[in-house]
Amino acid sequence: MDINHEKAKKLYNKKIKNGFFGEPAATDYIFDETITVVFYRTKSLTNAVIAGDNLEHSVHMIDIDDLIFNDSWNLFKSQKDTKFSFTDCTIISTMKLYGVKYVATFDKDFRKVDGIKVVDS
């Protein structure tokens, strides 16, 4: 289990699922990473399917299109003071395109991005 699992669960139940920060959303890349990590760590297809079903039914899913992909790739290649994964870059590009202000993450590099507010507790 992830070291931030309990904090994340509490944050989700207390604020995110109730729309405190707006409609919860995730990208198809986040969906992919989530079920892949659950499957890898638990070695259980059932657990991965449950996690995927829960995610799919609890947030608005956004597909990464060509516009977001290209912007994300440019962001990934040009970063200097951060260590964002490509998936992190897709989150930033998606947020900017859709005007999303809040991200629930424990990754401190997101605090360096102008216009994004990190929700971590």
C-alpha positions in Angstrom: 0.0 0.0 0.0 1.2 3.5 -0.8 2.4 5.6 2.2 -0.1 8.3 1.4 -3.1 6.0 0.9 -4.9 6.8 4.1 -4.4 10.6 3.7 -5.6 10.3 0.1 -8.7 8.3 1.2 -9.5 10.8 3.9 -9.1 13.7 1.5 -11.3 12.1 -1.1 -14.1 11.2 1.3 -14.0 14.5 3.2 -13.7 17.0 0.3 -13.2 15.7 -3.2 -16.3 13.4 -3.7 -18.5 16.1 -2.3 -17.3 18.6 -4.9 -15.6 20.9 -2.5 -13.0 21.8 -5.2 -15.4 21.3 -8.2 -16.2 18.2 -10.2 -13.6 15.5 -9.7 -11.9 14.5 -12.9 -9.1 12.2 -14.1 -7.5 11.5 -17.5 -7.3 8.2 -19.2 -3.6 8.3 -18.5 -4.3 8.4 -14.8 -6.8 5.6 -15.2 -4.1 3.6 -16.9 -1.5 4.3 -14.2 -3.9 3.6 -11.4 -5.0 0.1 -12.5 -1.5 -0.8 -13.6 0.0 0.1 -10.2 -2.8 -1.7 -8.4 -2.3 -4.8 -10.5 1.5 -4.7 -10.2 1.5 -4.3 -6.5 -1.3 -6.7 -5.6 -0.8 -9.2 -8.4 -4.6 -9.4 -8.4 -6.7 -8.8 -11.5 -9.8 -8.5 -9.3 -8.2 -5.7 -7.3 -7.2 -3.9 -10.4 -10.7 -4.2 -11.9 -12.3 -3.0 -8.7 -10.0 0.0 -8.6 -10.7 0.8 -12.2 -14.4 0.5 -11.8 -14.3 2.7 -8.7 -12.3 5.4 -10.5 -14.4 5.2 -13.6 -17.6 5.7 -11.7 -16.4 8.4 -9.3 -14.8 11.0 -11.6 -15.3 12.6 -14.9 -12.9 10.9 -17.4 -11.0 13.1 -19.8 -9.2 11.5 -22.8 -5.8 12.8 -23.8 -6.2 14.1 -27.3 -3.6 15.2 -29.8 -3.6 18.8 -28.5 -3.0 17.8 -24.9 -0.5 15.1 -26.0 1.6 17.6 -28.0 1.5 20.3 -25.3 2.5 17.7 -22.7 5.4 16.5 -24.8 6.7 20.0 -25.2 6.3 20.6 -21.4 8.1 17.4 -20.6 11.0 18.2 -22.9 11.4 21.8 -21.6 11.2 21.3 -17.9 14.3 22.5 -15.9 13.5 22.7 -12.2 11.1 19.8 -12.0 11.1 16.0 -12.4 7.6 15.5 -13.9 6.7 12.3 -15.6 5.1 12.5 -18.9 1.8 11.6 -17.3 2.3 14.5 -14.8 2.8 16.8 -17.8 -0.5 15.5 -19.3 -2.2 16.5 -16.0 -0.8 20.0 -16.2 -1.7 20.4 -19.8 -5.2 19.1 -19.2 -5.7 21.4 -16.3 -4.6 24.4 -18.2 -6.8 23.5 -21.2 -9.9 23.0 -19.1 -9.2 25.8 -16.6 -8.9 23.4 -13.6 -7.2 25.1 -10.6 -6.9 22.3 -8.1 -4.9 19.0 -8.2 -4.9 16.4 -5.5 -1.4 15.2 -5.3 1.5 14.6 -2.9 4.0 15.5 -5.6 5.7 18.7 -4.4 6.8 19.7 -7.9 3.2 20.6 -8.7 3.5 23.5 -6.2 6.0 25.1 -8.7 3.4 25.4 -11.5 1.7 28.8 -11.8 -2.0 28.7 -11.6 -2.3 25.3 -10.0 -3.2 24.8 -6.3 -2.2 21.6 -4.7 -4.7 19.9 -2.4 -2.9 17.4 -0.2 -4.8 17.4 3.1 
